[in-house]
Amino acid sequence: MILVQVSTKEQKDAVKYIIENYHSYVPTNASVGRRIDWLIYENDNFGSQPIGMIGLGSSVYPPPKDILTRMGLSMEEYRSIFNSIANNWRFCMTKSIKNAGTQILKQLRELAPVAWKEKYGDDLKVLITFVAGGNNGAVYLADNWEVIGKTAGLPQHKSSSMKWDNSEQLKEKFVKPTGENQKIILYKDIRNKKEKKQSLVTVAELSTDRATDPCPASY
């Protein structure tokens, strides 16, 4: 499996096509905030076509309580490292290939920190993803991701991004969880062994409020 970072219009169109035609339960290419995608190729033969895509985007805000619990963070601390957490917002294949998922996720863990640093200037520490549609996240579990809980669940028509809303807007958009459309939350700490012994949050990060990125990069 070979991952190629998306940059051209043609590549973006390919990503859009794959998602809209092959994603099983969220066939939409729309996203909010930061975003880096990769096209997936089976080999590097000339003229070969992509067989899938995988992408990272901004983390979620406000976060489900299970994310705060697993990370051992307060809401303020989570805000301080918001830009060091990425959400695997889509992973979609056009066909099934044995063991492809673990190969792809391994490459993602290797490529993502470099790409994130180059594009946004932040050190990527944690990956999260949300699985629904009757799936159990088996491909992530095979790559040693952790199941850390479930979302509270909202009606489909009430699900919306609030990443860059202020406190008043959050109050206006708040919808009491109903338990509908719950998603499994999976978590992967991608720091090295030495870094994992340290706190996710540094003093410097706590002194900077970066949760509401002033310039969410366009895709």
C-alpha positions as CSV (number, residue, x, y, z in Angstrom):
1,M,0.0,0.0,0.0
2,I,1.3,3.5,-0.9
3,L,-0.1,6.7,0.5
4,V,0.2,9.9,-1.6
5,Q,-0.6,13.3,0.1
6,V,-3.3,15.2,-1.8
7,S,-2.5,18.6,-3.2
8,T,-3.8,19.0,-6.7
9,K,-7.4,19.6,-7.9
10,E,-7.4,16.3,-9.7
11,Q,-6.4,14.5,-6.5
12,K,-9.1,16.3,-4.5
13,D,-11.6,15.4,-7.1
14,A,-10.5,11.7,-6.7
15,V,-10.9,11.9,-2.9
16,K,-14.4,13.4,-3.4
17,Y,-15.4,10.7,-5.8
18,I,-14.2,7.8,-3.6
19,I,-16.0,9.2,-0.5
20,E,-19.3,9.9,-2.3
21,N,-19.4,6.6,-4.0
22,Y,-17.8,4.1,-1.6
23,H,-18.2,5.4,2.0
24,S,-20.7,3.1,3.7
25,Y,-22.5,5.5,6.1
26,V,-21.2,9.1,5.7
27,P,-20.8,9.7,1.9
28,T,-20.0,13.4,2.1
29,N,-16.8,15.2,1.3
30,A,-17.6,18.2,3.4
31,S,-15.4,19.0,6.4
32,V,-14.7,21.9,8.8
33,G,-11.3,23.2,9.8
34,R,-7.9,21.7,9.2
35,R,-7.6,18.8,6.7
36,I,-4.9,16.6,5.1
37,D,-5.9,13.7,2.9
38,W,-4.0,10.9,1.3
39,L,-4.9,8.8,-1.7
40,I,-4.2,5.1,-1.3
41,Y,-2.6,3.1,-4.1
42,E,-2.1,-0.7,-4.3
43,N,1.3,-0.2,-6.0
44,D,3.5,2.4,-7.7
45,N,2.9,1.1,-11.2
46,F,2.6,3.9,-13.8
47,G,-1.0,4.8,-14.4
48,S,-2.4,3.0,-11.4
49,Q,-5.6,4.3,-10.0
50,P,-6.3,5.1,-6.3
51,I,-8.1,2.4,-4.4
52,G,-9.0,4.5,-1.4
53,M,-8.4,7.5,0.7
54,I,-7.7,8.4,4.3
55,G,-7.8,11.8,5.9
56,L,-7.1,13.8,9.1
57,G,-8.9,16.9,10.2
58,S,-9.3,19.1,13.3
59,S,-10.3,17.4,16.5
60,V,-13.8,17.7,17.9
61,Y,-15.1,20.5,20.2
62,P,-16.7,20.3,22.6
63,P,-15.1,16.8,23.2
64,P,-17.0,13.8,24.4
65,K,-16.3,13.2,28.1
66,D,-14.7,9.8,27.3
67,I,-11.9,11.6,25.4
68,L,-11.2,13.9,28.3
69,T,-11.2,10.9,30.7
70,R,-8.7,8.9,28.6
71,M,-6.4,11.8,28.1
72,G,-6.7,12.8,31.8
73,L,-7.4,16.4,30.8
74,S,-9.7,19.2,31.9
75,M,-11.6,21.1,29.3
76,E,-9.0,23.9,29.6
77,E,-6.1,21.6,29.1
78,Y,-7.9,20.0,26.1
79,R,-8.3,23.4,24.5
80,S,-4.6,24.1,25.0
81,I,-3.5,21.1,22.9
82,F,-6.5,21.1,20.5
83,N,-4.2,21.6,17.5
84,S,-2.1,18.7,18.5
85,I,-5.0,16.2,18.1
86,A,-6.3,15.1,14.8
87,N,-9.5,13.3,13.9
88,N,-9.3,10.5,11.2
89,W,-12.4,12.0,9.6
90,R,-12.6,9.5,6.7
91,F,-11.1,6.2,5.7
92,C,-12.6,4.7,2.6
93,M,-11.6,1.9,0.3
94,T,-13.0,1.1,-3.1
95,K,-12.4,-2.6,-2.6
96,S,-11.4,-5.1,0.1
97,I,-7.8,-6.1,0.3
98,K,-6.6,-8.5,3.1
99,N,-4.4,-6.7,5.7
100,A,-4.5,-3.4,3.8
101,G,-6.0,-1.6,6.7
102,T,-3.2,-2.1,9.2
103,Q,-0.6,-1.3,6.5
104,I,-2.4,2.0,5.7
105,L,-2.8,3.0,9.4
106,K,0.9,2.3,10.1
107,Q,1.9,4.6,7.2
108,L,-0.6,7.2,8.4
109,R,1.1,7.2,11.8
110,E,4.4,7.7,10.2
111,L,3.4,10.4,7.6
112,A,0.9,12.4,9.6
113,P,3.1,14.0,12.2
114,V,5.5,15.3,9.4
115,A,2.7,16.6,7.2
116,W,0.8,18.2,10.2
117,K,4.0,20.0,11.3
118,E,4.8,21.2,7.8
119,K,1.3,22.5,7.1
120,Y,0.2,23.8,10.4
121,G,3.3,24.1,12.6
122,D,1.9,22.0,15.4
123,D,3.3,18.7,16.9
124,L,0.7,16.0,16.3
125,K,0.3,13.9,19.5
126,V,-2.9,12.0,19.3
127,L,-5.2,10.5,16.7
128,I,-8.9,9.9,17.3
129,T,-11.7,8.5,15.1
130,F,-15.4,7.8,15.4
131,V,-17.0,4.6,14.0
132,A,-20.6,4.0,13.3
133,G,-22.9,2.4,10.8
134,G,-22.8,-0.9,12.5
135,N,-19.0,-1.2,12.3
136,N,-16.9,-2.1,15.3
137,G,-13.6,-0.5,14.3
138,A,-11.8,-3.8,13.7
139,V,-9.2,-2.3,11.3
140,Y,-8.2,0.2,14.0
141,L,-8.2,-2.5,16.8
142,A,-5.8,-4.5,14.6
143,D,-3.5,-1.5,14.6
144,N,-3.7,-1.3,18.5
145,W,-6.0,1.7,18.7
146,E,-8.1,1.8,22.0
147,V,-11.8,1.8,22.2
148,I,-12.3,4.5,24.9
149,G,-16.1,4.9,24.9
150,K,-19.1,6.2,22.8
151,T,-20.5,9.5,21.9
152,A,-23.7,10.6,23.7
153,G,-25.7,10.3,20.5
154,L,-27.7,13.0,18.7
155,P,-30.5,12.9,16.1
156,Q,-28.9,12.9,12.6
157,H,-30.5,16.3,11.7
158,K,-29.0,17.9,14.9
159,S,-25.4,16.7,14.3
160,S,-23.3,19.8,13.4
161,S,-19.8,21.1,13.9
162,M,-19.3,23.6,16.7
163,K,-15.5,23.7,16.6
164,W,-15.2,27.4,16.1
165,D,-18.3,28.7,17.9
166,N,-18.0,31.0,20.9
167,S,-19.7,30.3,24.3
168,E,-23.0,32.0,23.3
169,Q,-23.2,30.1,20.0
170,L,-22.5,26.9,21.8
171,K,-25.5,27.6,24.1
172,E,-27.7,28.3,21.2
173,K,-26.8,25.1,19.3
174,F,-26.8,22.9,22.4
175,V,-29.0,19.8,21.9
176,K,-29.6,17.4,24.8
177,P,-28.2,14.0,23.9
178,T,-30.8,11.4,22.9
179,G,-28.6,8.3,22.5
180,E,-29.4,8.1,18.8
181,N,-26.7,7.5,16.3
182,Q,-24.0,6.8,18.9
183,K,-20.5,6.4,17.6
184,I,-17.6,4.3,19.0
185,I,-14.6,6.5,19.9
186,L,-11.1,5.1,19.1
187,Y,-7.9,6.6,20.4
188,K,-4.2,6.3,19.4
189,D,-1.3,8.1,21.2
190,I,1.3,8.4,18.4
191,R,4.1,10.0,20.6
192,N,7.3,8.0,21.1
193,K,8.0,6.0,24.3
194,K,9.9,8.8,26.0
195,E,7.2,11.4,25.2
196,K,4.4,9.1,26.5
197,K,5.9,9.2,29.9
198,Q,5.3,12.9,30.0
199,S,2.1,14.9,30.3
200,L,0.2,15.6,27.1
201,V,0.1,19.3,28.1
202,T,3.1,21.5,28.7
203,V,3.2,24.7,30.7
204,A,3.7,26.7,27.5
205,E,0.6,25.2,25.9
206,L,-1.5,25.9,28.9
207,S,-0.6,29.6,28.6
208,T,-1.9,29.7,25.0
209,D,-5.6,29.4,24.0
210,R,-5.4,27.8,20.6
211,A,-8.7,25.9,20.5
212,T,-10.4,28.3,18.1
213,D,-7.8,28.4,15.3
214,P,-8.0,32.0,13.9
215,C,-7.3,30.8,10.4
216,P,-8.7,27.3,9.7
217,A,-6.8,26.3,6.6
218,S,-8.8,25.7,3.5
219,Y,-8.5,22.3,1.9
